[in-house]
Amino acid sequence: MGTNGLPNVLLLLFTMLIWGLYFMILMSSPRNKVNQWCFIAGALLSVGVLKEYIYYSGFLAGRQVELLGVVYEADELVNSILTAVLYYISMPCAVICSLYFAKMDRRFPRLFHLVELLLFFPVLCFCVVYPWSQTRVIPLTNPHAYTIVAVYNLIYGVLVTIPIAVTLVREKNGYSFRQRRLVSVIVLLPLWYWLITAFGFHLLGLENLYKVWQGNVVIILCLFIYYMYHLFHEGIWGMRLSREHFDWSEENVKMPEDTRYVIHMLKNEMAKIRLGTQFIRELRIPETSEELDIIERSVEHIERFTQKSSAYTGEIHIETEPVDIREILKTVAAEQTGGWAGRVRIESDKKYPLLVCDPVHMREVVSNLVGNALDAMGENGTLTLSYRTPKRDVSLICIEDTGCGIPEKELGKIFEPYYSSYSDQRHFGLGLSYCRNVVRAHGGYIQIRSSTEAERHGTEFILCLPRRKRGRRKQDE
């Protein structure tokens, strides 16, 4: 346990909490200079807690280290080095963070880089005058030296604060003022608490309050909660997360509210564009014919995309009734293979021809799978549609093709919304996701068998469905 301070375990947890907060700040916008330097300054300031934990935990006690011909006590040496990092280096990094916050690198680029170097000049002086290996004992043996270091850190604290304060005043009516104010709270609040409690109390000789700086754990914890709150609201440090509620026990894909909004907007705007192109065509200007054709094709493509998105990523509602699946297979085959040069086979189990399902959704599922099969085979091949009932209450609808097959690495992705192996404008990557959702809404599942080998290439989709609605009495076949 630390003397008159937090227990060692809490010191370690405190250190990890600081690291967690500033790591999230970095990850919020990794390429932003303010985030980068805030992370660096925060990590260096956390050294104060880390050195306390290492020293008072005692696992380096009694060990000696020889460095440059001098023998040191390991715990004293590590503590002195970390203290030097904390007292000498952390504040220049904090000042650089505030200068980036004030956009000084853009306002005065040449002067900015010179200032960056000058900020670290006192660090070199301190390392020479007050060696890093003796930093721990400076407050005890050389009060005058400690006063200089304390004043140095407090002055740099002022240098951190001024650019931030000036920026907030200058941009109080700006678009990003609220975000800058949120950021300034996380930067300045723990910094000034540490400066006042670590140096101010020492300068005033308030020995009973020397460990009050560890109260920063409460501030850091509150800032952590503060950060997480704003992360899920207006955003903070360049990142915003959104909440989406879903049934974790299911895998149905539901359309987010923002996607619904975008689709609604697209529909409205497409109607305006189509009306405009129609009006221009009525003017009969020959030079615009090709351009209007391009616009209309694009409009048609976007309309198909929004229609598919609305139908295929929403929640599936089914209305079941006894359906003769053989008729669905025959109808879909006739509609989609009329001009196709390949061979079509339809096989059916005549013992239990009826399947209790939603006829509209089931027909759409079969149409999707047949369309994919025809695309995979091209101009020729063999398409096999079959309906089997291996058990009284189990039905299998199979769509098999002799196409090129699906590579094994893609099998795990084909049911993901908007994933498609095709690059043309007819495939949106929504069909298979929709098929899976419909089958699951019926209480079934889909199996895939596929091969890309030359001698037996092809793909088979097997829809395994309960033949009758659960809880339904036996019916005459």
Secondary structure, 3 states (H helix, E strand, C coil): CCCCCCCHHHHHHHHHHHHHHHHHHHHHCCCCHHHHHHHHHHHHHCHHHHHHHHHHHCCCCCCEEEECCEEEEHHHHHHHHHHHHHHHHHHHHHHHHHHHHCCHHHHCHHHHHHHHHHHCHHHHHHHHHCCHHHHHHHHHHCHHHHHHHHHHHHHHHHHHHHHHHHHHHHCCCCCCHHHHHHHHHHHHHHHHHHHHHHHHHHHCCCHHHCCHHHHHHHHHHHHHHHHHHHHCCCCECCECCCCCCCCCCCCCCCCCHHHHHHHHHHHHHHHHHHHHHHHHHHCCCHHHHHHHHHHHHHHHHHHHHHHHHHHHCCCCCCCCEEEEHHHHHHHHHHHHCCCCCCEEEEEECCCCCEEEECHHHHHHHHHHHHHHHHHHHCCCCEEEEEEEEEECCEEEEEEEECCCCCCHHHCCCCCCCCCCCCCCCCCCCCHHHHHHHHHHHCCCEEEEEEECCHHHCEEEEEEEEECCCCCCCCCCC
